[in-house]
Structures are given as structure tokens and as C-alpha cells.
């Protein structure tokens, strides 16, 4: 309301959290993740996965992925230093735990775009610091339209993605929030609302105790 | 994204909730409650309290309060038909349970502007259907400025309100969310974020099971 009141409130420390978005392919998870991660207003950090697969010419080590060999991957995994990992077509992918814990400890939040299996793994390791959102398509017919419209996949691949979508959709009930992505702008606003609310949760705002003590210590 | 997808998504039923705002006097609870209740975008219902006090000439029975006698009040209370009640200066005030349950059952939300004692009572009766928000002032000095600026109270009353504020502030730790009301617009946006997020919570969206069954029943 006034410049003076703005200056008088110290910033209040809190624990960060990981916002996890999951959805079947085509429901908008990647588009939404990129949109919210690209908006500096939200100050979200992205994690850099490790992978054992070969680097592609367009990829930068330490930016797109950290490229490591199988031995290094197994060492991370057996030391419980991966928040989640998966094998895809013979290659291993994982999210290193330390950099994530560092970001959360500093009171910043991250966004992950992973499937329900990855979500389960992360939740088992960082329970209260995880906020999970499932994105549903408004209908399977619309999901098919979107996959066809983006024209990335062959008809066969589209059928496989739709068959997978039927399985993945059934995991909605394991998530904290569910967004039906009927309209991308609405879905984005929903995601913003979740970020706002989760940042205001009392349990996460570890600095409030000191803030209130400061209030009560003011002279009359 | 398209008119067609908009039409294809049915509205998904959910349980409503009560958004409770508490704060010490002057921290902005009433201003915020009125602002969000007056915005038709949020479709929030207000409850009408019952009271045993005399109707003032400006008040309309059934609008500002439902005016009842002490016997009727005691009957409501002993039948557990009040979500919360309090005695103030020898008069009794309470929130009838039935109209609230009707609104929530219809999937609509309500907003209550009550103190921590009322909050405890409502929470004990409607646990999961209650979302609680505590509004803190940025400082006690700012709280004093606001009370002086609104020029409603005598210096003595302001001192009493500030002494009370010191007690009430200590209840912040019983609430789900805490907003430091440093700037009214920011606080309003925080409240909107909480409403958006709480409406997306999976547990509340009892219609999602049927919605997903509908999705999965679509022909290939």
C-alpha cells in the first residue's frame, strides 16, 4: 500500500519444493513446464539429469544433460544419490539428489516434468518437499487431435501413445492436484495458483517463527 | 485452445470448502474478505449468522443477521446445529450448520471472517472442508498506523486492539496458510492463488473418478 510498509517487511525464509508435472503424452505437461520455467517471475530452477546415453551434436554437457558412463551412474545409484532414475531403450537417466537439495535448502523451487514412476521415487525420498500435479486431457479425442496436429509422430506411434495414455491417465489419483487442460491459458493460470498457494503454506515457511518473534519484540 | 475442446469437457463435480480468514484487528482480514466475496468471479457464498442481540434500525433480518431469541439460540447450540458460536458483551452469535453444509454439498465455497476460537470450532466439525488463512501485518508499527489512519477508534481503544493483536498474532501457527499483508493487491492475489489451488485439489474433486471413467470409455 505504501513504500514504507513494503520496506518494513523482511523477506521470510522458507523451504523450497519440487513441483512435479505428469501427464500422458500430448496432454500439455511439457508445454506447461517450459512456459512456467521460462517465466522469470516464478524463479523456478530446472534440474540437469545425468545420462549414460551418447551426447548428440546439438547437446552441451552440463546444460542439457550431464553425460556420464555406466560405472559412474551405478555409483550414484548405489550411494542413493539419485532422486529418481529410469532405463529407456538401454540407456540410463537419473536426477542427482545433491543439487536439488541445495536449491530447496536455499528456499528456491524446482519444476520436474516426469512420469508417475519417477514421481513415486521422488516422493519416497522428499515427501513434504514435493507438490504433484497431474494434467488430464479434456477427452481422448482431443488428445488424438493434439498428437496428430503436432505432426511429430507416425500413425503407428500415435496409436502407441494413445494406448499408453489410457494406462497413464489412471495414475491421476496419486497426485495432489489435477488440472484438466482444456485451455492452455487456463491451465497456466491454474499452475500459477498452485505455486502461489504452496509458497504460502505455513509448514514450509520456516522463517515465520522468527518473523513473528520480531513483531512481538517491537516496542509499544 | 479451441472452442471445440472447451465444449467437450464436462464440469467436474467437487466438494466445496470454507475459506476462513483470521487476523488481528487492522491487519486486513475484513477488507480482504469483502473484496474477494464481492468479486463474482469467485462465486463465494457468505453465511448469515444468527444473533440474540437487538436488531439495529439499519439491519435487515435474514440479510445482515437472523435475529433470534435466547431460547432458539440455545436449542440450535444444544442440537449441535452451530458450526461455531461466541458470546460478546452478553449477546450470542453463531453460524448455523445446515445452510453451510448445503452450500458445500452443492460444490460451492464460502468465506468466513472469524477469530482463532471460531476457526477451531469450525475445524473440529468440518475438518477437511476448511481452508484456513492467517493474515499478519508487516509490523506492529504498521498495524498501529493503519488503526490510527482509519480513525474509527479512540486512542484507548487502539491501545486495547494492539494489546489484543499481540495475543492473536501468536495463533498464526494453527493455520494452513499465512499471508503477510504488506500490500493489499499482493495479499489479494495471494488469496486468489489459494482459492485456485484449493479448488484443484484432487481429494475434493469427487467428480474426477467419473470424468476419467468417461475418458477411458471413449471408443478408439
Boltz contact constraints between the chains, C-beta under 6 A:
constraints:
  - contact:
      token1: [A, 1]
      token2: [B, 183]
      max_distance: 6.0
  - contact:
      token1: [A, 1]
      token2: [B, 184]
      max_distance: 6.0
  - contact:
      token1: [A, 5]
      token2: [B, 138]
      max_distance: 6.0
  - contact:
      token1: [A, 5]
      token2: [B, 142]
      max_distance: 6.0
  - contact:
      token1: [A, 5]
      token2: [B, 182]
      max_distance: 6.0
  - contact:
      token1: [A, 6]
      token2: [B, 182]
      max_distance: 6.0
  - contact:
      token1: [A, 8]
      token2: [B, 138]
      max_distance: 6.0
  - contact:
      token1: [A, 8]
      token2: [B, 139]
      max_distance: 6.0
  - contact:
      token1: [A, 8]
      token2: [B, 142]
      max_distance: 6.0
  - contact:
      token1: [A, 9]
      token2: [B, 138]
      max_distance: 6.0
  - contact:
      token1: [A, 9]
      token2: [B, 180]
      max_distance: 6.0
  - contact:
      token1: [A, 9]
      token2: [B, 182]
      max_distance: 6.0
  - contact:
      token1: [A, 138]
      token2: [B, 5]
      max_distance: 6.0
  - contact:
      token1: [A, 138]
      token2: [B, 8]
      max_distance: 6.0
  - contact:
      token1: [A, 138]
      token2: [B, 9]
      max_distance: 6.0
  - contact:
      token1: [A, 139]
      token2: [B, 8]
      max_distance: 6.0
  - contact:
      token1: [A, 140]
      token2: [B, 215]
      max_distance: 6.0
  - contact:
      token1: [A, 140]
      token2: [B, 218]
      max_distance: 6.0
  - contact:
      token1: [A, 142]
      token2: [B, 5]
      max_distance: 6.0
  - contact:
      token1: [A, 166]
      token2: [B, 216]
      max_distance: 6.0
  - contact:
      token1: [A, 175]
      token2: [B, 202]
      max_distance: 6.0
  - contact:
      token1: [A, 177]
      token2: [B, 200]
      max_distance: 6.0
  - contact:
      token1: [A, 178]
      token2: [B, 202]
      max_distance: 6.0
  - contact:
      token1: [A, 178]
      token2: [B, 208]
      max_distance: 6.0
  - contact:
      token1: [A, 180]
      token2: [B, 9]
      max_distance: 6.0
  - contact:
      token1: [A, 182]
      token2: [B, 5]
      max_distance: 6.0
  - contact:
      token1: [A, 182]
      token2: [B, 6]
      max_distance: 6.0
  - contact:
      token1: [A, 182]
      token2: [B, 9]
      max_distance: 6.0
  - contact:
      token1: [A, 183]
      token2: [B, 1]
      max_distance: 6.0
  - contact:
      token1: [A, 184]
      token2: [B, 1]
      max_distance: 6.0
  - contact:
      token1: [A, 190]
      token2: [B, 200]
      max_distance: 6.0
  - contact:
      token1: [A, 193]
      token2: [B, 193]
      max_distance: 6.0
  - contact:
      token1: [A, 193]
      token2: [B, 196]
      max_distance: 6.0
  - contact:
      token1: [A, 193]
      token2: [B, 197]
      max_distance: 6.0
  - contact:
      token1: [A, 194]
      token2: [B, 197]
      max_distance: 6.0
  - contact:
      token1: [A, 196]
      token2: [B, 193]
      max_distance: 6.0
  - contact:
      token1: [A, 197]
      token2: [B, 193]
      max_distance: 6.0
  - contact:
      token1: [A, 197]
      token2: [B, 194]
      max_distance: 6.0
  - contact:
      token1: [A, 197]
      token2: [B, 197]
      max_distance: 6.0
  - contact:
      token1: [A, 200]
      token2: [B, 177]
      max_distance: 6.0
  - contact:
      token1: [A, 200]
      token2: [B, 190]
      max_distance: 6.0
  - contact:
      token1: [A, 202]
      token2: [B, 175]
      max_distance: 6.0
  - contact:
      token1: [A, 202]
      token2: [B, 178]
      max_distance: 6.0
  - contact:
      token1: [A, 208]
      token2: [B, 178]
      max_distance: 6.0
  - contact:
      token1: [A, 215]
      token2: [B, 140]
      max_distance: 6.0
  - contact:
      token1: [A, 216]
      token2: [B, 166]
      max_distance: 6.0
  - contact:
      token1: [A, 218]
      token2: [B, 140]
      max_distance: 6.0
